[in-house]
Amino acid sequence: MTTSPLSDAFAHHVWATTRQLDACATLDESQLATTVPGTYGSILDTLRHIVDGDVFYLDILRGGTPEPFDKDASDIPTLRSVMEAHRAAWEEILVRYQATDPTTDIVEYEDNGYETHAPLGIRLGQVLYHGTDHRSQVNTALTSLGIEPPAIEGWDIAREDGRMSTIETTGAGKPVS
């Protein structure tokens, strides 16, 4: 299967979210209810919102085929399971749209009778922005509790899976012999 140049970005999106869910799995109800000014809501509500957003974006890109998901009833293990399943779903979407012009109009048909039109490239960019923004908010809330947030930068996944390394140089950009 051919992969998209965006495969790493979407793999990171899923990995970072599942890693954050894992970090929050040990929190008690009081900690999960923590809110910080300027963020979406409580830690749990924000995590639910991240996964629900993913469900929503995938539904649109699949042509409106809804994925069964009850945001309000979802606990951390359920959220993690849904998000983990999105690893393959995003790769499928990226392969499906790989040869598609990024300016192609993707239409969201809303229940209120309206349609929202946006180019494919904007919709894909929004998925990544949405996840990053809200994961940052959860990390802020964790920090407010005195909890070290998980390392979830793009560099972190690359180091973890062995695709990034650092080599000592002489200062002129040449490796030390």
Secondary structure by P-SEA (a helix, b strand, c coil): cccccaaaaaaaaaaaaaaaaaaaccccccccccccccccccaaaaaaaaaaaaaaaaaaaacccccccccccccaaaaaaaaaaaaaaaaaaaaaacccccccbbbbbccccbbbbbcaaaaaaaaaaaaaaaaaaaaaaaaaaccccccccaaaaaaaaccbbbbbccccccccc
